Amino acid sequence: MRVTFIAVVMSLVLMGCQESLDEKAAKEAELYTKKNCPAQIAENLTMDSLTFESQTRTLHYYYTITGAADSVGLLNPETARSALLTELKNTTSMMAYKKAGYSFAYTYHSKRQRGTKLFETVFKASDYGRQ
């Protein structure tokens, strides 16, 4: 009887230590931002942060565009959206979040004109297809 009681208690303790996927997403986004951001992604592109928006279950990537690319209207929204969607579909590191139907948002700001959004898009599970 005592062995059964201890086994049940240990099971409950271990179950209580597991974090939900939402908690994991929030934690990983915060940790990624602290460790890696700002990060130079390309010559004119810096990743500023990654956040998790729990209300909408969205992983949100924030970037700043600099230099010659930093101009309103220069970025073709259809081309940018298509390229980002292809990248998202091919990214295996996000498999758990894609299976769970999370959304992924991308926001690009101007460095030259602070506060100006040059491009923004959101992909839902219906866009990328659950893996």
C-alpha positions as CSV (number, residue, x, y, z in Angstrom):
1,M,0.0,0.0,0.0
2,R,2.8,2.4,0.9
3,V,4.6,1.7,-2.3
4,T,1.5,2.5,-4.3
5,F,0.9,5.7,-2.4
6,I,4.5,6.8,-3.1
7,A,4.2,5.9,-6.8
8,V,1.0,8.0,-7.1
9,V,2.5,11.0,-5.2
10,M,5.7,10.8,-7.4
11,S,3.5,10.7,-10.6
12,L,1.6,13.8,-9.4
13,V,4.8,15.6,-8.6
14,L,6.3,14.8,-12.0
15,M,3.1,15.8,-13.8
16,G,3.0,19.1,-11.9
17,C,6.6,19.9,-13.1
18,Q,5.7,19.7,-16.8
19,E,5.0,23.0,-18.4
20,S,2.4,23.6,-21.0
21,L,3.4,24.4,-24.6
22,D,2.2,28.0,-24.1
23,E,4.5,28.3,-21.0
24,K,7.3,26.7,-23.0
25,A,6.8,29.2,-25.9
26,A,6.8,32.2,-23.6
27,K,9.9,31.0,-21.8
28,E,11.8,30.1,-25.0
29,A,10.9,33.5,-26.7
30,E,12.1,35.4,-23.6
31,L,15.3,33.4,-23.4
32,Y,16.0,33.7,-27.1
33,T,15.6,37.5,-27.0
34,K,17.8,37.8,-23.9
35,K,20.6,35.6,-25.4
36,N,20.5,36.6,-29.1
37,C,18.9,40.0,-29.7
38,P,19.6,42.3,-31.2
39,A,21.0,40.0,-33.9
40,Q,22.3,41.0,-37.3
41,I,20.4,38.7,-39.7
42,A,21.6,40.2,-43.0
43,E,23.3,43.4,-44.1
44,N,20.2,45.6,-43.7
45,L,18.2,43.5,-41.2
46,T,18.4,43.1,-37.4
47,M,16.2,40.9,-35.3
48,D,15.1,42.9,-32.3
49,S,13.1,40.4,-30.4
50,L,10.8,37.4,-30.3
51,T,7.7,37.4,-28.1
52,F,4.9,35.1,-27.3
53,E,1.4,36.5,-27.2
54,S,-0.6,34.0,-25.1
55,Q,-4.1,35.4,-25.9
56,T,-3.7,34.6,-29.6
57,R,-1.0,31.9,-29.2
58,T,1.3,33.9,-31.6
59,L,5.0,33.8,-31.8
60,H,5.9,37.3,-32.9
61,Y,9.2,38.2,-34.5
62,Y,10.3,41.9,-34.6
63,Y,12.9,43.2,-37.0
64,T,14.5,46.6,-37.9
65,I,15.4,47.4,-41.5
66,T,18.4,49.7,-42.0
67,G,20.4,51.3,-44.9
68,A,19.2,51.2,-48.5
69,A,16.4,48.8,-47.7
70,D,14.9,51.2,-45.1
71,S,12.3,52.9,-47.2
72,V,8.5,52.9,-47.1
73,G,7.2,51.0,-50.2
74,L,10.5,49.4,-51.1
75,L,9.5,46.0,-49.7
76,N,7.0,44.2,-51.9
77,P,4.4,42.8,-49.4
78,E,3.4,39.9,-51.6
79,T,7.0,38.8,-52.2
80,A,7.9,39.2,-48.6
81,R,4.8,37.3,-47.3
82,S,5.5,34.5,-49.8
83,A,9.1,34.2,-48.8
84,L,8.3,34.2,-45.1
85,L,5.6,31.6,-45.5
86,T,8.0,29.3,-47.4
87,E,10.5,29.7,-44.7
88,L,8.0,28.9,-42.0
89,K,6.7,25.8,-43.8
90,N,10.3,24.5,-44.0
91,T,11.4,25.4,-40.5
92,T,11.5,22.1,-38.5
93,S,12.4,23.8,-35.2
94,M,8.9,25.2,-35.0
95,M,7.2,21.8,-35.5
96,A,5.6,21.5,-32.1
97,Y,4.1,25.0,-32.4
98,K,2.9,24.3,-35.9
99,K,1.3,21.0,-34.9
100,A,-0.5,22.9,-32.1
101,G,-1.8,25.5,-34.6
102,Y,0.1,28.5,-33.3
103,S,0.2,31.7,-35.3
104,F,3.4,33.4,-36.4
105,A,3.7,37.2,-36.8
106,Y,6.5,39.2,-38.4
107,T,6.9,42.9,-38.0
108,Y,9.5,45.0,-39.8
109,H,10.2,48.6,-38.5
110,S,12.2,51.4,-40.1
111,K,15.4,52.5,-38.3
112,R,15.4,55.8,-40.1
113,Q,11.8,56.6,-39.3
114,R,11.3,55.4,-35.7
115,G,7.9,53.9,-35.1
116,T,7.2,53.3,-38.8
117,K,6.1,49.8,-39.8
118,L,7.5,48.9,-43.2
119,F,5.8,45.5,-43.3
120,E,3.7,43.2,-41.1
121,T,2.1,39.9,-41.6
122,V,0.6,37.0,-39.6
123,F,0.4,33.4,-40.6
124,K,-2.3,31.1,-39.0
125,A,-2.4,27.3,-39.2
126,S,-4.7,27.6,-42.3
127,D,-1.9,29.5,-44.1
128,Y,1.0,27.1,-43.3
129,G,-1.0,23.9,-42.9
130,R,-0.5,21.9,-39.7
131,Q,2.5,19.6,-39.9
